[in-house]
Amino acid sequence: MARTARRLTRALAGGPLVRADLRWPSLGDVDLRGRRSLGTASYGKHLLTRLDDGSTLHSHLRMEGSWVVDPTAQAAQRRGGDDVRAVLATSTWTAWGKRLGMMDLIRTRDEPRLLGHLGPDLMAPDAEDTLAGAAERMTRDRRGIGEVLLDQTVAAGIGTIWTSETLFRHGISPWRTTSEVDGAAVLTTASRLMRAAAAAPSFPAREQDSGRQDPVVTNAVRLGVYDREHQPCPRCGTPVRRGMVGQAPTARRIFYCPTCQGR
């Protein structure tokens, strides 16, 4: 999300909005033309595009969404599509919000109320200084560590990629009870991996048309297990497996090495 926030900040910072098409039931009559973006911030998986009239356009990608940026001069060639939920454009750049899972317009001063139920943001510059409380709460949780790490009310921002990679680096089974895990160490590793990936030139790349996260290997972060089912574990050679953590309908897939992370 930090990379997407930076992309939107750069694209929309050049001038007033000349097009603002919000294809969302509750926002269909909202006209943002003429307003200027003050930048987009991320908190966990939430994106906050702040405007100069004191409002914030809040969006969430969920699993399939993406923001794609084109030169405005070429935007007419894309023509959008049924999956486009928002179009924000300056005279220079056009941002397309595709398959967004959530969108609303709030007052900027109300952002804390919107995000108050979330845990600390693992992408924040001072994240490691704010994880003690989350780690303490984790010790009292009886769920498996994989499910807990994906719970945004515990810590915001970590998804299936970094849950898989963090637990692999610690040699922890995704189904081990959280109370048996050093929560502070796990959260610190997740935060460092995520920030390193966000700072890398090309990771994680989000395919503009499919919205699928592409697990590219870079010098900054080398993936050990994520999306490598049946391939050999880089440590022991055991084929990587895929499992599910959590309960339906919010169960999520997880990748792990059954030997290095054996129960």
C-alpha positions in Angstrom: 0.0 0.0 0.0 2.9 2.4 0.7 4.0 2.1 -3.0 0.4 2.7 -4.2 0.1 5.7 -1.9 3.4 7.2 -3.3 2.2 6.5 -6.9 -1.1 8.4 -6.3 0.7 11.2 -4.5 3.0 11.8 -7.5 0.3 11.4 -10.0 -2.3 13.8 -8.5 0.0 16.4 -7.0 0.5 18.4 -10.2 -2.7 20.5 -10.2 -6.4 20.6 -9.6 -8.6 17.6 -10.5 -10.0 18.1 -14.0 -11.9 14.8 -13.8 -13.3 13.0 -10.8 -15.6 10.1 -11.6 -16.6 8.1 -8.5 -18.6 5.0 -9.6 -19.8 4.1 -6.1 -23.4 3.9 -5.0 -23.0 6.4 -2.2 -20.7 8.8 -4.1 -22.3 9.0 -7.5 -23.4 12.6 -7.1 -20.1 13.8 -5.6 -18.1 16.2 -7.7 -14.4 16.7 -6.8 -13.4 18.7 -9.8 -11.3 21.7 -9.0 -10.0 20.3 -5.7 -6.3 19.6 -5.2 -4.7 16.5 -3.8 -2.5 17.1 -0.8 -1.1 13.5 -1.1 -2.2 10.0 -0.4 -1.2 8.2 2.8 -1.5 4.5 3.7 -2.5 2.9 6.9 -2.4 -0.9 6.8 -4.4 -1.7 3.7 -6.3 1.6 3.7 -5.5 4.4 1.3 -6.3 8.0 2.2 -6.2 10.6 -0.5 -6.5 14.0 1.2 -7.9 17.0 -0.5 -7.5 20.7 0.0 -11.1 21.2 1.1 -10.6 19.2 4.3 -12.0 15.9 2.9 -10.4 12.5 2.4 -11.2 10.0 -0.3 -10.8 6.6 1.4 -10.3 3.5 -0.6 -9.4 -0.1 0.1 -8.1 -2.6 -2.5 -9.0 -5.8 -0.7 -7.7 -8.8 -2.6 -8.4 -7.7 -6.3 -8.2 -4.0 -6.4 -5.5 -1.7 -7.9 -4.8 1.9 -8.8 -3.4 2.3 -12.3 -1.8 5.6 -13.5 -1.7 6.7 -17.1 -0.7 10.0 -18.8 -3.9 11.9 -19.2 -3.2 12.5 -22.9 -3.4 8.7 -23.3 -6.2 8.0 -20.8 -8.9 8.0 -23.5 -7.4 5.0 -25.1 -8.0 2.9 -21.9 -11.7 3.7 -21.8 -12.0 2.3 -18.3 -14.2 -0.8 -18.1 -16.9 -2.3 -15.9 -14.3 -2.9 -13.1 -13.3 0.8 -12.8 -14.7 2.3 -9.6 -12.9 5.7 -9.6 -11.2 8.0 -12.1 -9.1 10.9 -10.7 -7.3 13.1 -13.2 -5.2 16.2 -13.4 -4.2 17.7 -16.7 -1.0 15.5 -16.6 -1.9 12.2 -15.0 -5.0 10.0 -14.7 -5.5 7.4 -11.9 -7.9 4.5 -12.4 -9.2 2.7 -9.3 -10.1 -0.8 -10.5 -12.0 -3.4 -8.5 -11.8 -1.4 -5.4 -13.3 -3.1 -2.4 -14.3 0.0 -0.5 -14.6 3.7 -1.1 -16.1 6.6 0.8 -15.6 10.3 1.3 -15.0 11.5 4.9 -13.7 14.6 6.6 -10.0 14.5 7.0 -10.3 15.1 10.8 -12.4 12.0 11.0 -9.7 9.6 9.8 -8.8 8.5 13.4 -12.4 7.4 13.9 -12.3 5.4 10.6 -9.1 3.7 11.5 -9.4 3.4 15.2 -10.2 -0.3 15.3 -7.0 -1.2 13.5 -3.7 -2.3 15.2 -0.5 -0.4 14.7 0.6 0.2 11.1 3.6 -2.1 10.4 4.7 0.3 7.6 5.0 3.3 9.8 8.6 4.7 10.2 8.3 4.2 14.0 6.5 0.8 13.7 9.0 -1.1 15.9 8.5 1.4 18.7 4.7 0.8 18.7 4.5 -3.0 18.6 4.9 -3.8 22.3 1.2 -3.4 22.9 0.2 -5.6 19.9 2.7 -8.2 21.0 1.3 -8.3 24.5 -2.2 -8.8 23.2 -1.0 -11.6 21.0 0.2 -13.6 24.0 -3.4 -13.7 25.3 -4.8 -14.9 21.9 -5.6 -18.6 21.6 -5.7 -18.6 17.8 -3.0 -19.8 15.5 -0.3 -17.3 14.7 -1.0 -17.3 11.0 -4.6 -16.3 11.6 -3.6 -13.6 14.1 -1.1 -12.0 11.9 -3.7 -11.5 9.2 -6.1 -9.9 11.7 -5.9 -6.2 10.9 -7.1 -5.3 14.4 -3.9 -6.8 15.8 -1.5 -5.2 13.4 -2.4 -3.4 10.2 -0.9 -4.0 6.8 0.4 -7.6 6.8 -1.1 -9.9 4.2 -0.5 -13.4 3.1 2.9 -12.8 1.5 4.5 -11.4 4.6 2.7 -13.7 7.0 4.1 -16.6 5.0 7.6 -15.2 4.8 7.8 -14.0 8.4 6.8 -17.3 9.8 9.2 -19.1 7.5 12.1 -17.0 8.6 11.3 -17.8 12.2 10.6 -21.5 11.6 7.1 -21.3 13.1 4.1 -23.3 12.0 1.2 -21.1 10.9 -1.0 -23.1 13.2 1.1 -22.8 16.3 -0.8 -21.1 19.2 0.1 -17.5 19.3 0.7 -17.6 23.1 3.7 -19.9 22.3 5.3 -17.4 19.9 7.6 -14.4 20.6 5.1 -11.9 19.2 7.4 -8.9 19.3 10.1 -10.7 17.3 7.5 -11.9 14.7 6.0 -8.4 14.3 9.4 -6.8 14.0 10.4 -9.2 11.3 7.2 -8.6 9.4 7.6 -4.8 9.6 11.2 -4.9 8.4 10.3 -7.2 5.4 7.4 -5.0 4.4 9.4 -1.8 4.6 12.3 -3.3 2.7 10.0 -4.5 0.0 8.2 -1.1 -0.3 11.6 0.6 -0.7 12.8 -1.8 -3.5 12.6 -0.6 -7.1 10.1 -3.2 -8.3 8.6 -5.1 -5.4 5.8 -6.0 -4.8 4.7 -5.3 -8.4 0.9 -5.2 -8.9 -0.1 -6.2 -12.4 -2.0 -3.3 -13.7 -4.7 -5.3 -15.5 -5.2 -8.3 -13.3 -4.7 -6.8 -9.9 -2.7 -9.8 -8.8 0.3 -9.3 -6.6 3.4 -10.6 -8.5 5.9 -12.1 -6.1 9.0 -10.8 -7.8 12.3 -11.7 -6.3 14.6 -8.7 -5.7 17.8 -8.0 -3.9 15.8 -6.4 -1.2 13.6 -9.4 -0.3 14.0 -12.9 -1.5 10.9 -15.0 -1.1 11.3 -18.4 0.5 7.9 -20.0 0.4 5.2 -17.7 -0.8 3.5 -18.9 -4.0 6.1 -21.7 -4.3 3.9 -24.7 -3.6 5.6 -28.0 -4.6 9.0 -26.2 -5.1 11.9 -27.1 -2.9 12.4 -25.2 0.3 15.5 -23.0 0.0 16.7 -24.4 3.4 16.1 -28.1 3.4 14.7 -29.0 0.0 11.3 -30.3 1.2 8.5 -29.3 -1.2 6.7 -26.2 0.0 3.1 -26.7 0.9 0.0 -24.5 0.9 -2.6 -24.5 3.6 -5.4 -22.4 5.0 -5.6 -20.4 8.2 -8.6 -18.8 9.8 -12.3 -19.7 9.5 -14.6 -19.4 6.6 -15.6 -17.1 5.0 -12.4 -15.2 5.8 -9.9 -18.1 5.7 -6.7 -17.2 3.8 -4.1 -19.3 2.1 -0.6 -19.7 3.6 2.6 -21.2 2.3 5.1 -23.0 4.5 7.8 -25.7 4.7 6.5 -28.7 6.6 10.0 -29.6 7.8 11.4 -26.2 8.8 8.1 -25.1 10.2 6.9 -28.5 11.4 4.4 -28.7 14.2 
